[in-house]
Amino acid sequence: MIDVTIANFQEEVIAASMTTPVLVDFWAPWCGPCKSLGPLLEKVELAYAGRFKLVKIDSDQEQQLGEAFGIRSIPTCILLMNGQPVDGFTGALPEGKIREFLDKHLPPAPEEAPPEEEPVIDSDPQAVLERLQHAVATNPADDNARFDYVKQLLSLDREDDAKVAFAPVIAQTATVRRFDSLKRWMDALDFVATHADAASGEATFDSKIAANKRDFEARFDKARVLMAGQRWTDALDELLEILMRDKAWNDGLARKTYIAILDIMEAPKPKVADGQIPPEDATVATYRRRLSSVVLS
């Protein structure tokens, strides 16, 4: 379930409905029936396992959206497919009626294939590294394999080897975002290696920040030290402090570095059945929402 506002309506509702039906729940905090319908909708969304997407719109806060859909009472639910409303209902329906409504429009659930026996994969860091090295050697143009390989080398503090593996694609940092993210990680490691203040730890930067909350250079340098130490969420928190005060600081440097860290933190997506959506890392999802909240504020 996603809270939608006028700012993200186009992306989360219209664009999303081009590939997955979107059920929009217009509600309000004071509405009693809304409080009973909401949990049922979330339960059904979970049970339908990606066959539709549920979003919620606070009709008090987003009156413009309510007017656009002609909402006259709440709760009201509107189902959109291919960018257009196709059906809706008003009032707190029981779960069975909600399912009946959805089943009229959603494609049937895929038949479950018998579970395939998953091969046992060695998760030892060195074994993972060898698999990724083989994948890159087999297909040097596989950007995903190269990203994961360089990331694994950096995670194991093999910076020189990482730079060698990264060299063939370094020119692509301007066009491939995840390669740019790796470059920013390596730049942070170089910063720590070549600056005495950085090598001595965070204390120097903390004292500068305590004296001036808007010392963005000190905050950014501290974030780079944290990034080099793979303290990802601490680095994100420091970058957020910059973004909350100046979203465009230094040509968006804090925002770009924040996005780079999210790229690095995100684990490879696990394989799922056709039609299902891979689970998202909870920490990454939380920090993505925080970034959106700050950028759109």
N, C-alpha and C positions, 0 to 999 in steps of 0.2 A: 504494500500500500504506500502510495506517495502523496504528499500534500502538494497541491498544484495552486499556483498563483498566476496572475496575468503574465508574469515574467517568464515562467517556464511552460506555459500552456501549449505553445506551438510545438515545443520539443516533446513534452511528456504525454500529450494527448493527440494532437493532429498527426505529427510525424510518426509517433509510435503506433497509431491505429492503422497505418499503411501496411504493417506487417503482423500486428497482433490486435485483436479486438480490445477496446479500452472501455471499461465501465466507470463512468463518472458519478460519484456520490456527492450530491449537493446537501450539505448539512449545516448545522450551527451549534455552538456549545450549549445553548440554552434549550435545545430541542430534545425532549424526552424520547420520542420514537427514534430519533437519530442515534441515541446512545444504545438502543437495543439492536438496531439494524447494523450498525458499524461492525461489531464483533462477528456477526453472522457473515457479512460480506468478506471479511478477512479470512474466516474459516473456509468459506467456499473457494476463495482465490487460492488458498494453500492446497485444498483438495483437488482443484482443477489443474494444478501443476504446470502453470505456464500457458494454458489454453486461452486465458484472457488476463488483462492487466487492470488492477483496481487503482483508481486515484480518487482523492477526496478534495473537494473545494468548499471552503468556509464561505457560505453565501453572504454572511454579514461583511466579511473582509473583502470579498471579491464580487461586489454587486454588479460590476460591468459584465462579468462572465455569466452571472445569473440572468441578467437581462438579455444577453445574447441568446441564451437557451430558452427564454420565456418561462423561467422558473417562477411559479406562483405559490407553491407550498413546499415544505420540506418535511421529511426527506424525499428527494426525487433523484432517481437514478436514470442516466442516459447512457445507452450503449452506442459507441462509435466504431465504424469499420470503414477502412479506406478513406479516412478523413471526414466521414459524414455520419450524422446521427441516423440510426436505423430503427431504434425502439427505445422504450423506457417504461418506468413504472413509478408510482408515487405511494408513499406510506411504507411502514415497516412490515414487509412480507415475511412469512416464516421461511425457514431454510428450504423446504421442499419446493415452494413457489419460486424462490430465487433460482434454484437449479432448473426448474421447468422453463423459466424465462430464458436463461442462458442457453439451454439445450436447443431452443428453437433456432438459435442463430450461430452457435459455435460449431465448428467442425467436430465430428466425433473424436473421442479420445483414441489414440493409436492403440492397437492391440499390443499387449506386452509380449515381447519375445522372451523365450526362455533365457534366463541369465547365463551369460557366457562366463566361463571360468577365467578370471583375470590372472594374467601371468604375474608371478612374484617378481617385483622389481627391487633391486638393491638400492636402498636410499642412503647408503654411506656416501658422504660428500665426495670422496675420491672416485667412487663408482659412478656417481652422477656426472662428475667432471669428465670421466673417460667416455661416457655415452655422448655427451654434448660435443666433445672434441671429435669423436667419430662422425657425428651428424654434420659438423661443419666441414670436415675433410671430404665427406661423401658429396655434399652439396654446398659449395661455398656461397651460393646465392640465396641460401635459406636465412633470411634476416632474423627470423624468430630464434633459430638454433644459435646463430652467432650472438644475438643479444643475451640469451640464457647462458651461453658459454663464457662470455666476457664477464657477465654478472657473477657467475660462480667463481671465476678466478679472483675477482675483486673481493668477494665474500670470504675467500680463503687467504686474503692478504698476499696474493701473488700478483702484485701490481705490474711488475715488469712483463710478466707473461700476458697479462690482460692487455697491455698496450700493444704488444706484438700482434695479438689476435684481433685487436681493434683497428690496427693500421690499414687493412684493406678497405675499410668502410668509413674511415674518418672523414672523407670528403662528403659523405652523405648526411652528416649531422645537421645540415641546413634543411634537409628534406624529409628525413626519417626521425620522428620525434623521439623514439626510444633510444636511438643512437645518440641523439643530443643529450638525453638523460644520463647515459653512461659517461659521456664526456664531462658533464657537470660533476659527476661523482669523482672522476679522475682529477678534475681541476681542484676539487676540495682536498683530495689527498696531497696534491702538489702544493697547495696553499699551506697545509700543516707542515709539510716537509721543508718549506723554504722561508717560513716566517717564525721568528723566535717567539713572538707573542702567542702564536697559535700552538706552538709546541709546548708551551708552559701550561696550557690548559685554558679553562674558561674564566678564571678569576680576573684576568686583565680586562676582558670584555664586560664581565659583570659589573666591575667598578665603573666603567665608562657609561654603561646603561643606567646604573643607579644615579649617576650625576646628570644624565640627560636621557629621558625616555625616548626622545626622537633622534638619538644617535643611531641612525639606520645602518651606517657602515659597521659599527661595533656589533649590532644585532646580526647583520648578515655574516660577518666574520665568525661570530659565535655559532651561527647555524652551520657554516661550513666545517667548523671543528666537530660539531656533533654529527654531521653527515659523514665525515671521514671516519669517525668512530662507530658508524653504523647505528647510531642512536636516532633512529628515523623519526619517531613521534616527537622527541624533544626538539629536533631540528624543525619539524613542521610547526610546532607551537611557537618557536621563535620567529619564523617567517610570517606566521599569522599576526604576530604583534606588529610587524612592519605593515602588512596589508591592511590591518584595521585602521592604521593612522595615515597611510598613503598607498593607495592601491596601484598607482602608476610609478612608484619610486624606481628611479634608475632604469627607465624604459621597460618596466615590468619585470625586472630581474628577480625580485622576491617571488612573484607569481610563477615565473618560468621554473625556478628552482624548486618550488613547492610541487609543481606538476611532475618534475623529474623524479623527486623522491617517491611520489605515489607510483610512478612507473616501476621504479626499482623495488618497492615494497610488494607489489602485486605478484602473487605466485602464478605460475602457468595454470591456465584453466583446466580442470579435470575433464575427462571425457564423460559425456552424458548421453542419454538416449535422444534420438531425433525428436525435435519439437520441445525439448526441455531446455531450460536456461541454467547454465552453470552457476553454482552459488558464488556470491561475491564476498571477498574477505571483509569481515565486519569492521575492522579498524580502518582499512582503506576507504570503505563506504562512508564511515563517519567523517573522515577528514575530507573526502570529496564534498560532502554536504556542507561542512564548515567553510570550505573555499567558496562554494556557490553562494552561501549566505553572505559572506563578506563582499564578494565581487558584485553581487546584485543589490547590495544595500545602498 
